[in-house]
Amino acid sequence: MSSLSTLTVLVPDLAAAQKFYCDVLGFAVEASYGPELIKLQHAGCALLLSRCERVSRPDYPLAAQIALGLAVGDVGAELKRMKTAKVELVFEQPQEFPAGRFIAVRDPAGNVVELLQFNR
């Protein structure tokens, strides 16, 4: 089986996406490939921001889609931080899932990012 090498987040406004992923989520730019593509610093698979033409907003969590999941230590603290940053929340309170709790937010293009606190 092939290994996961790249996760690409498609966004119509690359500058707004870079601001969100770097300033809010804490990533840093590893490389910029002109006005179409940015590679974020991340151990493991490459995380790319790639320019697209328009926003697509699937009905999360009811419609098939991929959501970027990031592990966090304290989902409650992250919820407060996202509210302070005026990030669009999918849920107003942490949600339970079989392995712990999570919140879901939308990036400026409407892509869902889940911040997950796993049970130990």
Residue pairs with C-beta under 8 A, 6 or more apart in sequence:
4 44
4 45
5 45
5 46
6 45
6 46
6 47
6 48
7 45
7 46
7 47
7 48
7 68
8 48
8 49
8 50
9 17
9 21
9 47
9 48
9 49
9 50
9 68
9 107
9 109
9 111
10 50
10 51
10 52
10 109
10 111
11 17
11 49
11 50
11 51
11 52
11 107
11 108
11 109
11 111
12 51
12 52
12 53
12 54
12 55
12 109
13 108
13 109
14 35
14 36
14 38
14 49
14 51
16 108
16 109
17 38
17 49
17 107
17 108
17 109
18 29
18 38
18 49
19 108
20 87
20 107
20 108
21 27
21 40
21 49
21 107
22 28
22 29
22 40
24 82
24 85
24 87
25 70
25 113
27 40
27 41
27 42
27 47
28 40
28 41
29 38
29 39
29 40
29 41
30 39
30 40
30 41
30 42
31 38
31 39
32 38
32 39
33 39
35 51
36 50
36 51
37 48
37 49
37 50
37 51
38 48
38 49
38 50
39 46
39 47
39 48
40 47
40 48
40 49
55 109
55 110
56 110
57 110
58 64
58 65
60 67
60 90
60 104
60 112
61 67
61 90
61 104
65 112
67 104
67 111
67 112
67 113
67 114
68 111
68 112
68 113
68 114
69 102
69 113
69 114
69 116
70 113
70 114
70 115
70 116
71 116
71 117
71 118
72 78
72 115
72 116
72 117
73 117
74 117
75 94
75 100
75 101
75 102
75 103
75 115
75 116
75 117
76 94
78 103
78 115
79 89
79 93
79 94
79 103
82 89
82 103
82 105
82 115
83 89
87 105
87 106
88 105
88 106
89 103
89 104
89 105
90 103
90 104
90 105
90 106
90 112
91 103
91 104
94 101
94 102
94 103
94 117
95 101
95 102
95 103
95 104
97 116
99 116
99 118
99 119
100 116
100 117
100 118
100 119
101 116
101 117
102 114
102 115
102 116
102 117
103 114
103 115
104 112
104 113
104 114
104 115
105 112
105 113
105 115
106 112
106 113
107 113
